C-alpha cells in the first residue's frame, strides 16, 4: 500500500512523484501489481460501459419512432416511469453528489444507488432527455472502483485513487479519449483553481486506456472522430485573437445557461408532491420543446453532426441554443437522470455556428469549436480536459486556440459554480 501523503496541497505533486520513483527503485514488482489492478478495473469498466451503451442504443431506436405531437404523451409517460423508479428504488443523485463523495467521504461511491441510476438514466436518455450517459457511467464505474478498493483493503489515498481511476474509465468510454477522460475525472473535482489529485493521475490514465480499448473493440466507437468538423489549420496569428473573442462569447453563454438552469431549479422546487410529479411535468415540458425544436431531443451525440451539416439561418440557431439550454435545465432539475457535457457541446456549436454566419470572414470550424470549449469549460470548470476532449472528438489537431478559448471561459465563469460542491474548501475534510 502507498503511504499517505502530506495534507498540504502544495506538496501533493512532489509527494506523488517522490513516492512513485521510490517504489520503482525499491520494488518494481509492486508497481507492476498496481498497474495490473488499474488495468483490470479499466477493463471491467469498459465492459460495463459497452453493455450500457448497447442497451441504450436499442432503447433509443425503439423510442425514436415517436415524433411530433406524440411526444406530448410519450415523454410525460417516460417522466412518470423515471419518477416511480426513483421513488421506489431511491434517489441516485447527480455529478455534484459524486464530487462531494470524493471530497468528503474519502472517495467512496455508494454502489447501492446503481440500480436506480442505471434504470432511471436509461429511460431518461432513450426517451429523449437532454442529458447524456456520462453521469450514470461515472457513478457506476466509480462505485466499482470503491468496491475493488474494499476487497483489497485499501485506505486513504489508495482507495480514493482506485475510485478515481474507475471514474476516469467511465468518462473515457463515452468520449473515446483516454487522456482527456482521465483529466476530466480529476479536473471536475477541483476547487479554487487547484487540481488536488495528482496522485491519481497515473491510475486514471492506465484505467482509461484499458477501458478505451475494450469499449472501442466492442462498440467500434471512439476510433474515428465523433463529429465531422470542417477542416481547420492554424496559419494566422489572428486566430488567437478570434479564439479569445469566441471564448468571451462562450463564457457569456455559460452565464445565460446557469441562469436558465437555476431558474428551472427554482420552478421545479415549488412543485408539491412526490418526485414522480416533478419528473412527469418535466417530461411534458421536454415533449413541447422537442415537438417545436426536434434537435433539442436527446443529448446531442448524433444531433451535432446534423447541426454541422445543416443550413439553418443564424437566428434560428440562436433560438435553438436557447431551447437546448432550457431542455438541459428542465431535464436535470426536473429529476431526469444524465449528464450535461455533450448537450453543452451541442449548445456551444449552435452559438458558434451562428456567430460564424453573422461575422464575415470568420472560420466556421474555429468559431464553433472555441465557443463549445468556452461554454463547457465555464460551466464545468474543466479547461484542460475540455480542450483535450474536443481535440479528439473533432480531430482538430492545432488545439492551442481551443485552449485559449477554454481558459477564457474558465476565468470569466461566475464565482459560484453550477456544480456547487466544487466550491467546498475544507482542507480537513479532504485529508484522511
N, C-alpha and C positions, 0 to 999 in steps of 0.2 A: 504494500500500500504506500502511496506517495505521502510524505509528511505534510502536515498542514502548513499553509502559507501564512505570512505576516498579514495582519488586518489592514495595514497601510496600503491604500490603492497605489501610491507612488512606487511601492516596492514589488507590486504584483508581477509585472513583466519580468523584472530581474529575477524574482523567485522562480518563476516558471522555467526560464531558460537555464538557470543555475541547477535546479533540481533535475531537469531532463538530461543535461550534459553530464551531471554527476552520476546518474543512474546508468547512462550508456557506458561510462568508463568502468563502473564497478560491476555491473551485471547486465550485459546485453540481452540475456535470456529474459529478464524481467520486462524489458522494453518490448521484446517480441510477443510476450504474453499479453501485454496491454494492447498492442496493435491488433492482435488477433481478436481480442474481446471487442474492440471498437468496430472491426470489420464484420464480425458476426452480428453485432447489434444493427449495423447499417444494412446488412443483407436481409435480416428478418423484417426490418422496417420497409425495405424496398419491396419485399414480397407482399406485405400488408397493403402498401400504397398501390401496388399493381392490382390486387384484388378489389380494393375500394374503387379504383378508377374504372375497372371493367364493369362492376355492378352499377356505378354511377352512369356510365355511358348507356347501358341497357335501359335504365330508368328514364334517362333523358330522351332517348329515341322513342320510348313508349308515350311520353307526355308531350313531345314536340308537335304532334299532330293537332293538338288543341291550339287554335289561333283565334284572334279577333274577339267577338263577344263571348265565346265560350269560356274565355279566361276569367270572366266575371263570376263564373261558377266554379271552375276548376281550382283557381288559386285560393279563394276563400276556403274551399274544402281541404286543400293541402295545408292551409294555415291551421285549420281545426285539428287535423291529424298531428301536425307538429306540436301544437299546444297540449294535446292529450298525451303524447309521448313524454313531454317534459313534466306534465302534471303527475303522471303515474310513475315515471322512472327517475325523476329528479332533474334538477337544472344542471346541465353540464358546464355552464359558464362560457366565457369567451377568452380572447387572447389576453385581456387585462388580468384575468384570474391566473393564467399561466405565468405571466410576468411576476405577479405577486408571489406565487408559489416558489419561483426561482429565487426571488429576493429574500423572502421571509419564512419559508418553510424548508430551508436547506436544500432546495432543488427538487423536492418531492412533488410529483404529479400523481393525482389520485386516479387509479385505474377503474375505480367503481363508477366513475362518470362516463366511461367509454361507451357502454351500450346505448345510453340516452343520446350521447353526442353523435354516434355513428348513424343511428336511425333518424334522428331529427335532421341532421345535416344532409343525409341522402335525399330525404323528402324535400327539404328546403331548396337544395341546389337543382335537383331534377325537375321540380315544378316550375322553376324559373326565377327564384330569388336572386337579387343582385349581390351575391356573396359566393366566394369560391371555396375550394376544399382545403385551403391551407390551414385554417383553424382546427378542423377535425383531425387532419393528418398529424399536425404538431401535437395536439392533445394526446392522441392515441399512441403515437410513436414515443413521445416524451415519457409517458407513464410506463411504457415498456422498458425504457432505459432505467427508470426508477426501480422497476421490478427486478431487472437484471442486477442492479447495484445491491439490492437487498439480498438476493441469492448469494452474491459474492461477499456479503457482509462489509460493504464499503461504507465509509462515513465521510463527512465533511466535504472537501472539495472533490474528492474522488467520486462521491455519489452525485454531486451536482454536475460534474463533468460528464458522467455517463448519461444523465438525463438530457444535458445539452447536446451531446453527440447524437442521441436519438432524435431530438427535435430537429437538428440540422438535417438529418437523413430524411425527415418528413418534408421539410421545405425543399430540399434538393429534388426529391422525387417529382414534385409538382412542376418546378421551374426548369429542371434539366440542367442546372448549373451548380456543380459541386462546390466551387469556391464561393460563388455568390450565395448559395443556400447556407453554407457554413457560417459565413459572415453575417447573414441576415438573422440567423438564430441567436447570435451573440449580440449584434448591434441593437436589436429591438429591445434588449433588456437594459440598456444604459440609462443613466440619469445624469443630468447636469453636464452633458458633453463628455462624459468619461466612459470608456469601454472597460469594464472591470474584469472580464472573464478571459484574460489572456491564457490562463492555464488550460482552458477548454478548447483552444483553437485547433490544436493538432488532433485531439479526439474527434472534433466536429468535422474536420476535413477528411480524415480516414473513413469515418462512418458515412459521410456524404458520398464519397467516391464509390463505396460498396453499394449504397442504395441506388445511386445513379445507374450503375452497370446492370443491376437486377431489373430496375424499373424500365430502362431503355430496351433491354433484351425482351421483356415480356410485352410491353405496350408499343414499342417502336417510336416512342415519343422522346424528345429531348436530344436527338442526334442532329437533325436538321433544325434550322431556326424555326421558332414557333410562329412568328409573324413575318411577312414578306414586305419589308420596307423598301422604298426606292433607294437606289444606290447613293451613297454619300462618301465623299473623300475630303479629308481636311487639307485644303490647299490655300486658304486665305486666313491671315491673322485676324481679319474682321469677324471670323466665325466665333471667336471667343467673346467678342462684344455682343454678338447676336445671342450666344448661349446665355450670357448674363441677363439679357433682356427677356428671353423666354423663361429663364429661371424666376425672374420677378413676376411674370405673368402666371407661372405655375404656383408660386407662393401665394399670390392673391387668390387664385382658385382654391388653394388649400384653406385659406381663411373663410372663404364662402362656404366650402364644403363642411367645415367644422361648425359653422353657424347653423347650416341646414340640419346637420346631424344632431346637434344639441336641441334644436327646435323640435325635431321628431321625437327625441327622447322625452322632452317635457310634455308633448302632446300625448304620448302613449302612457306616461306615468299617471295621468289623471283618469285613465280608464278604470272603472271598477271591475271587480270580479276576478276569477282565476286567470292563469296565464293563457288559456286557450281562447279567451275573449280577445286578448291583445293580438295573438297570432292570426286569428280569423279576420279581424279588422285590417291587420297589415296585409293579409292576402288579398282582400278586396281592393285596397289602395294599389297594391302591386299589379293586380289584374287590370285596373283602369289605366295605369301608366303603360303597361305592356300592350294593351289594345291601342293606345294612342301613339306610342313610340315603340314598335316591336323590338328595336335593338337594345332597349333597356332591360329586356328579359334575359335571364342567365348572367353569368359572371364575366363574359367578355372574351373567353379563351378563343372561340371561333368567330365571334361577332366582330372582333377588332380587325381581322383580315377583311371582312365585308365592308367595314368602315373605310379602310385604306383604299379599297377598290372602287368606292362609290364616287359619285359626282354631286353630292349634296351641296347646296349653297351654304355659305358661311354662317348666315344667321340661323339656318336650321341646325347646323352643328352646335352652335352655342345653346340653342334651346334643348337639343338632345343631351348636351353635357349637364344642363340644369336638371333635366328629367332623370338622368342617371344618378346624379348626386342625391336627389330625393329618393330614388329607388334604393340606393345603398343605405341611406339613413333609415328608411322605413323597414328594410329587411333586417338590419342588425338590431335597431332599437325596438322593433316590433316582435322580437323573440325568435325570428327565424335564425338558423344556425349556419355559420360560414365566415370566411374572412373577406376583407375588402381590398386586398392588394391589387389583384388583377382588375377588379372593377375600377379602381383608381387609375390604373394604366389606361383603361378604355376611356375614362373621362378626360384624362390629360391628352389623349390622342385626338378627341373631338375638338378640344380647345386649340391645340397646336395646329391642327389642320386648318381650322377656321382662321387663325392668325396668319398662316402662310398665304391664305387666299386673299386676306384683306391688306397685306403689306406686299407691294410689288417687289420682285427680286429676291425674296426670301426663299432659302432652300427648304422645301416642304418636309424632307426627312429630318433635317436638323431641328426645325421648329417643333415638329411633332414629338420627337423623342426627348428633347430637352424639357418640354412642357410636362410630358409624362413623368420624367425623372424628378423635376422640382416639386410637382404636386405630391407624389408618393413620399419623397424624402421629407417634405414638410409635415405631412400628416403622421407618418410612422416613425420619424426621427432616425432614418437609416440611409444617410447619403452615400456611404461607401458601397454597401451591398446593393442598393438600388442601381448604382452605376454598373456594377458587375453583372447583375441580373439582366438589365436592359441590353447591355452589350452582347450577351449570349442569346437572349430571346429574339433580338432583331438582326444579329450578325453584322452589326456596325462596329468595325474594329477601331477606328480612331475615337476612343471613348473619353478623351480628355475634355472636350466640350460638354459631354454628358455629366462629367464630374463637376465641372464649373456650375452647371445648372442645378445639380443635386445639392451642392453646398449652399447656393443662393436660397433654394427652397428651405433648406435646413435652418439656416441662420435667420431667415425672415419669418419663420413659423411663429405662431403665438406662443407666449411664455408658458401657458398651461397646455400640455399636450392632450391630444384626443384620448390616447391610452393613458389615463391618469396615474396608473401605477408606475409609469416611467418617471413620475415626479418624486417618488419616495427618496428620502435622503438619509435614512437611519443607518449609519455605518455599523452600529452594533448589531442590527438585525441581519446584516449580510455575513458577519463573522460567525464562526461556529463556536 
